[in-house]
Amino acid sequence: MNARFQCREEAGRILAAKLMKYANRPDTIVLALPRGGVPIGSEIARALNLPLDVMIIRKLGVPGNEELAMGAIASGGVRVLNRSVIESLRIPPDSLEAVEKREALELLRREATYRGNRPAIPVEGKTVILVDDGVATGSSMRVAISALREQHARCIIAATPVAPPTVRWEMEALVEEFVAVVMPEDFFGVGQWYNDFRQVSDESVYELLRRGAKLQKKEAV
């Protein structure tokens, strides 16, 4: 198999070239889904001279079957519930509340780990370029898009280096624009499209966000 991208950084630069019409817009920000989306988002934010932040999502797993999602929470205090799962499994409110409290604590921990003492960038009224390193099923993107709608983002552009064609059709119905570099029919996983798909560390996410904030501060002077 010949990978399309050498690494996430290269993929981010290629993707940035397809988003240049958004460069230098004061009403536009880049939000990356950690951890793998952050190196992509960092390259886009740098190329387009835009602020960079993260949108963290935590799945609310069914007690005893955590892989099955009964909902999700996202940065900004947004909750999205899968009512069909909750009702079909008769999940009691106290069980849902317990899972949500646990995941909310983890979400807050990750926000502190990634941002330090920097506040989240407000999205209300903004054009948001929502980025991940690849989209397989679209579940994380869907939650993030719902969260951004709840926070009154004005316009959402979902962007990724690679996604299957089926995801494109779904995403285009949810956002103002969907941008992908490649959409292969023979899609078996995001990692197959990278030569280097090593895990991104929390420390790397923090450093990329810190550099992005420093660059924006320098540009503003």
Summary of the structure (lengths in Angstrom):
residues: 221
radius of gyration: 17.2
end to end distance: 47.0
largest distance: 55.9
contacts: 721
relative contact order: 0.20
helix: 44%
strand: 22%
